[in-house]
Amino acid sequence: MGEGVRLWLALAALNGFLAVAAGAFGAHAVVDPQAKEWLRTGAQYQAIHAVAALACFGLLRLTVGPAGWAGWLFGFGGLIFAGSLYLMVLTGVKMLGAVTPIGGVLLLAGWAVLLWGVLAGALVTPAP
């Protein structure tokens, strides 16, 4: 397994870990309803896209070439989207909410790239 793939899978695992940690923190340590909602939203999106990034690894092995790009977009998009929400809760700096849509656009781009790859039949040589 190449270093790029190892980093991609580590990013997916980091997203999964942070999603569970943020969800637990929001459920057990936060009182403010708005902060709870930001943590819940961040954790939900981050967990979904951690799994999506891992699924892209399987799709790439099944020769769907753009799955590699989608996996990276899901990984970084999840960190930026959820991370900005988590930082708003931890710091109280509401301006960080301006960063959240950047992560959302990356997540949307991941789905668009994956859709394009499947519909266009953009295949690569199967991995050994």
C-alpha positions in Angstrom: 0.0 0.0 0.0 1.5 3.4 -1.0 2.0 6.3 1.3 -0.8 8.3 -0.3 -3.3 5.5 0.3 -2.1 5.0 3.8 -2.5 8.8 4.5 -6.0 8.7 2.9 -7.1 5.8 5.1 -5.6 7.5 8.2 -7.6 10.6 7.3 -10.8 8.6 7.1 -10.0 6.9 10.5 -9.2 10.3 12.1 -12.6 11.6 10.8 -14.3 8.6 12.4 -12.5 9.1 15.7 -13.2 12.8 15.9 -16.9 12.2 15.0 -17.3 9.8 17.9 -15.4 12.0 20.3 -17.4 15.1 19.4 -20.7 13.3 19.6 -19.8 12.0 23.1 -18.6 15.4 24.2 -21.8 17.1 23.0 -24.0 14.5 24.6 -22.2 14.4 28.0 -20.3 17.6 28.6 -22.1 20.5 26.8 -25.1 22.3 28.2 -25.7 25.0 25.6 -28.3 23.8 23.1 -26.7 25.6 20.1 -23.3 24.1 20.9 -24.9 20.7 21.3 -26.5 21.1 17.8 -23.2 22.2 16.2 -21.5 19.2 17.7 -24.3 16.8 16.6 -24.3 18.2 13.1 -20.5 18.1 12.8 -20.3 14.5 14.2 -23.0 13.3 11.9 -21.5 14.7 8.7 -18.0 13.7 9.8 -19.0 10.1 10.6 -20.9 9.7 7.3 -18.0 11.0 5.3 -15.4 8.9 7.2 -17.4 5.8 6.0 -17.8 7.2 2.5 -14.0 7.8 2.3 -13.4 4.2 3.3 -16.0 3.0 0.8 -14.1 4.9 -1.9 -11.0 2.8 -1.1 -13.1 -0.3 -2.0 -14.5 1.4 -5.1 -11.0 2.3 -6.2 -10.0 -1.3 -5.9 -13.0 -2.1 -8.1 -11.6 0.2 -10.7 -13.7 3.3 -10.3 -10.8 5.7 -10.8 -12.3 9.0 -9.5 -13.1 7.3 -6.2 -9.5 8.3 -5.1 -10.3 12.0 -5.6 -13.7 11.5 -3.9 -12.0 9.9 -0.9 -9.6 12.8 -0.5 -12.4 15.3 -0.8 -14.5 13.5 1.8 -11.5 13.3 4.2 -10.6 17.0 4.0 -14.1 18.2 3.6 -15.2 16.3 6.8 -12.3 17.8 8.8 -13.0 21.3 7.6 -16.8 21.1 7.9 -16.9 19.5 11.3 -13.7 21.0 12.6 -15.0 24.5 12.1 -18.1 23.7 14.1 -16.1 22.0 16.8 -13.8 25.1 17.0 -16.8 27.4 17.3 -18.0 25.4 20.3 -14.6 25.2 22.0 -13.5 28.8 21.3 -16.8 30.7 21.1 -15.6 32.4 17.9 -18.7 32.4 15.8 -16.8 33.8 12.7 -15.4 30.3 12.3 -18.8 29.4 10.9 -17.7 31.2 7.7 -15.3 28.3 7.1 -17.9 25.6 7.5 -19.3 26.0 3.9 -15.8 25.4 2.5 -15.9 21.9 4.0 -19.5 21.5 2.8 -18.4 22.3 -0.8 -15.6 19.8 -0.6 -18.1 17.1 0.6 -20.4 18.0 -2.3 -17.5 17.9 -4.7 -16.6 14.4 -3.4 -20.1 13.1 -4.2 -20.1 14.9 -7.6 -16.7 13.4 -8.6 -17.9 9.9 -7.5 -21.1 10.3 -9.4 -19.3 11.4 -12.5 -16.8 8.5 -12.2 -19.6 5.9 -12.0 -21.8 7.4 -14.7 -18.9 8.1 -17.1 -17.4 4.7 -16.6 -14.1 6.2 -15.6 -12.3 3.0 -14.9 -8.7 2.4 -14.0 -6.6 -0.8 -14.1 -7.5 -2.9 -11.0 -5.1 -2.9 -8.2 -3.1 -6.1 -7.7 
